[in-house]
Amino acid sequence: MDDISAQIIRLVDRYARHTGHTVATVSLASSSSGATYGRLLHGHDITTRRAARIVQWFSDRWPAGLPWPAEVPRPAPSPGSPAARAAAEAASSSPLALGSDGRIASLGALCAWLGVDRNLADKTVGLYGAGGPRAHRAPRPGSAMREIADALARAGDVRFAGHAERMALAGLLAPGASPPEAA
C-alpha cells in the first residue's frame, strides 16, 4: 500500500469514527464511490488527481476540534468550504481559533491569552511543530513551551496533531475534544 492510499484510509477512518457515519458513506461522499475505501484497503491503486480531490474533500469538511492526522499533509480548505467558513467565524471570536490552513489563526492572540512571549511561541512551533527537530517529543512538563504546545494541540492546530494524539493517549485530551473556551 502506498503512502497516499494509507493517508486516505486514515482520513476516512478518523472522519467516519468522529461523525458516526459508516466508512462506505464517507467513501461515497469523498470519492463518489462507496467502494474506494475497500479497494484501497485491498491494495488497489488510485490516480494522483483523484487522491488529491479526495484529500481536498476532507480538508474542506474537516470537523473543527478534530486533529488532522499529523502524517497527512493538509491542503488549505477551499474558499467558501464548510471548514473555511468555520475557521473564519472562529477566528473572530477566540484566541484558539484555526485559520483555513488548519493552523492557529492568530499566534499573537494565543500568546496574549496565555500571557507568554510571542518569540517563545514561535520557537515552540519551530521546535515541536510538525517537521521540527523535536516534533516527536513534548516540551518539558510545567514549562511555558509545554503550555503553548498543549494549547495548540487542544485548538487542533495541524502542526501539533501528533502532540494531540500523545495527549489523548495520556488521558490529557479526549480524542476529538473541543478546545477550552477562551476567557
Buried (B, 14 or more C-beta within 10 A) or exposed (E): EEEBBBBBBBBBBBBBBBBEBEBBBBBBBBBEEBEBBEBBBEEEEBEEEBBEEBBBBBBBBBBBBBBBBBEBEBEBBBEEBBBBBBBBEBBEEBBBBBBBBBBBBBBEBBBEBBEBEEEBBEBBBEBBBBEBEBBEBBBEEEEBBBBBBBBBBBBBBBBBBBBBBBBBEEEEBEBBBBBEEEE
